[in-house]
Amino acid sequence: MKTTPIYGIMAEFDSATDLVAAASKTHEAGYKKIDAYSPFPVEELAEAIGFHKNGVPLVTLVGALIGGLSGYLMQYWMAAISYPINVGGRPYNSWPAFIVITFEMTILFGGVAAVFGMLALNGLPMPYHPVFNVPRFVMASKDRFFLIVFSTDPKYDPSGTRAFLQSLGPRSLWEVPS
């Protein structure tokens, strides 16, 4: 008999307040790899599941620094090394002339890094996600709220996690196959 690996256990709730309360209790119980789904943004939900990090600003900064350095070094290479021309007795490395292109490359690389960094850190594009295997998950875009504890969580135990989620008073519980 072939068994399907389990992605996690999902609980369905009727309201956003129930979901936030359940997410807080789940995080306080020691579960760290959890996620929540709702049909509209719930302000307290990110804090309730313990999501506090955001790597996009760092990715944007690194992209902007690479863009600024490459813009400046590109101009320096062209003006001072590859094709040096003495114009009006100025030095080959005339940095005030390089400011505009350096600024534009900083903005361009920072913006592109922000977009691709956001997509990568969000795990996008993701044409398939295991939560779509749960038949009731279609209600997540209408009027239901879902909380999932991933099977990769160190504290995950199939029967113990199911009992814990059942104690939170959900409408229903589902095992999410991978």
Beta strands, then each sheet from edge to edge (+ up, - down):
strand 1: 6-13
strand 2: 34-37
strand 3: 145-150
strand 4: 172-177
sheet 1: 2+ 3- 1+ 4-
end
